[in-house]
Amino acid sequence: MALLREMSIGGFVDELASSSAAPGGGSAAALSGALGAALVSMVCRLTAGKKGYEEFEEEVNAVLPLSEELHGKLLRAIDLDSAAFEKVMDAFALPKGTDEEKAARSEAIQTAFKGACESPRQTAADCLEILRLCVRVSGKTNINAASDLGVGASMALAGLESAAMNVLINLPSIRDEEYTEEVREEMKETQEEGQILRSAVMRQVLSEIG
């Protein structure tokens, strides 16, 4: 199967709309984050070297490679999330005719569910980093691209919250209570910080665009 991230926009959306369970919300979350990171990169490029923004040159040039790295990571996560879900389905398809097979299948299912949590967990963390970058350059970028920074922050928050939902839906299937408690608390804190950061960016953006 072709990599999802290499499909046309229309092709990916059609695949998302199909009856196949993958790609699903996790891949969509990663795409949303990638779009947010790409917009941060664009805004930095539209600021660097522009008259009137000389004092912010060093900062936007420092942020640009970070947003580019996150953009690439999240594009790759579109496929990683889909692959993680498919491993869950593969684990459920394992034979269960003997006690040994049942035990092996159960262990494989638990491992696969953790994998299905870890992929969107990383997406949520990466989206939070994008929001931190948005705050870092907020008020320092080309005012003509202020709305683009706001959209970038909104896409990053959408990716974060969407990824968190994909983590949380898998936790009840995992028997490791220490792991589930840790991840549940992490998602709560990540979402809370993300919402605060996005609000801070939007206050600045709205003050710039009227």
C-alpha positions, 0 to 999 in steps of 0.5 A, spaced: 500 500 500 502 506 498 504 511 504 498 515 506 502 521 506 504 521 499 497 520 496 494 526 493 489 530 498 483 528 495 486 521 495 487 521 502 480 524 504 477 519 500 481 513 503 479 517 510 472 517 508 471 509 506 469 504 510 476 502 512 477 503 519 484 505 518 486 511 516 482 514 522 482 519 527 489 518 529 492 519 522 487 525 521 490 528 528 497 527 525 495 531 519 492 537 522 499 537 526 503 537 520 499 543 517 500 547 523 507 546 523 507 548 516 504 554 517 509 556 523 514 555 518 511 559 513 510 565 517 517 565 519 519 565 512 515 571 511 518 574 517 525 573 516 529 578 512 523 583 512 524 590 513 521 592 520 522 585 523 530 585 524 530 585 531 526 578 531 530 575 525 534 571 530 528 568 533 524 566 527 530 563 524 531 559 530 524 557 530 524 555 523 528 548 523 524 546 529 517 547 526 520 544 519 522 538 524 515 537 527 512 538 520 516 532 518 515 528 524 507 529 524 507 527 516 510 520 518 506 519 524 500 519 519 502 512 516 505 510 523 498 511 526 495 507 521 500 501 522 499 501 529 492 500 528 493 495 523 497 491 528 491 491 533 487 488 528 493 483 526 493 481 534 486 479 534 486 475 528 492 470 531 489 463 533 486 461 540 485 454 539 490 452 545 492 455 552 499 457 549 495 460 543 491 464 547 496 466 552 500 469 546 494 472 543 493 476 549 500 478 550 500 480 543 493 484 543 496 488 549 502 490 546 499 492 540 494 496 544 500 500 547 503 501 540 496 504 538 496 509 544 504 511 543 503 513 536 497 518 538 501 520 544 507 522 540 503 526 536 499 530 542 506 531 544 509 534 538 502 538 537 504 541 544 511 543 541 508 546 535 503 551 540 509 552 544 513 555 538 507 559 536 507 562 543 515 563 542 514 567 535 507 570 537 507 578 536 514 577 532 512 575 526 509 579 519 503 582 521 500 580 514 501 573 516 498 574 523 492 570 521 496 564 518 499 563 525 492 563 528 490 558 524 497 554 525 495 554 533 488 552 531 490 546 527 496 544 532 490 544 538 486 540 533 491 535 532 493 535 540 486 534 542 484 529 536 490 525 538 489 525 545 482 522 544 485 516 540 490 515 546 484 515 551 479 510 547 485 505 547 486 505 555 481 501 557 483 495 553 490 495 557 491 492 563 497 495 565 494 500 570 500 504 572 501 505 564 494 507 563 494 512 569 500 515 567 498 516 560 491 519 562 494 524 567 499 526 561 493 527 556 490 531 561 496 536 562 497 536 555 490 538 553 490 543 558 497 546 556 495 546 549 488 550 550 492 555 554 497 556 549 492 557 543 488 562 547 495 566 548 496 566 541 489 568 539 489 574 543 495 576 540 493 574 533 486 578 534 489 584 537 493 584 530 488 583 525 482 587 529 
